[in-house]
Amino acid sequence: MIQDLCGENTCDADGCERALTEPQLVFDTDAGRRAAYECACGAVTVTVVRSESTR
């Protein structure tokens, strides 16, 4: 599921809507920033934010 990244990130696992806080892994490329969050339920959420130059 694609979430609105302008707001708060939440876990998208079935039955879990916990807020995701600090990412465990972040890396930047020319295409943008990738961040991986691990929820207390064990699910992992990855976000991708494109850089302004690739939009």
C-alpha positions as CSV (number, residue, x, y, z in Angstrom):
1,M,0.0,0.0,0.0
2,I,1.3,3.5,-0.9
3,Q,1.0,5.9,2.0
4,D,1.1,9.6,2.1
5,L,4.6,10.3,3.2
6,C,3.9,13.9,4.0
7,G,2.2,12.7,7.2
8,E,3.2,10.2,9.8
9,N,4.5,6.8,8.6
10,T,2.5,3.9,10.1
11,C,3.0,0.1,9.8
12,D,0.8,-1.4,7.1
13,A,0.9,-5.0,8.3
14,D,-2.5,-6.7,8.8
15,G,-4.0,-5.6,12.1
16,C,-1.1,-3.2,13.0
17,E,-1.3,0.5,12.7
18,R,1.7,1.5,15.0
19,A,3.5,4.7,14.2
20,L,7.0,4.1,12.7
21,T,9.6,6.3,14.4
22,E,13.3,6.3,13.4
23,P,14.4,4.3,10.4
24,Q,16.9,1.5,11.0
25,L,18.5,1.9,7.6
26,V,18.7,5.0,5.4
27,F,20.7,5.6,2.2
28,D,20.7,8.2,-0.5
29,T,21.2,7.7,-4.2
30,D,21.0,10.1,-7.1
31,A,17.4,9.1,-7.5
32,G,16.5,9.9,-3.9
33,R,16.3,8.6,-0.3
34,R,15.4,5.1,0.8
35,A,14.5,4.3,4.4
36,A,13.7,1.0,6.1
37,Y,11.6,0.9,9.3
38,E,11.1,-2.2,11.5
39,C,7.9,-2.3,13.5
40,A,7.5,-3.9,16.9
41,C,5.2,-6.5,15.2
42,G,8.1,-7.6,13.0
43,A,7.0,-6.1,9.7
44,V,9.4,-4.0,7.7
45,T,8.3,-0.9,5.8
46,V,10.5,0.7,3.1
47,T,9.9,4.3,1.9
48,V,11.3,5.9,-1.2
49,V,11.4,9.6,-1.7
50,R,12.6,10.9,-5.0
51,S,15.0,13.7,-5.2
52,E,13.8,17.0,-6.8
53,S,16.0,16.4,-9.8
54,T,14.3,13.1,-10.8
55,R,10.6,14.3,-10.5
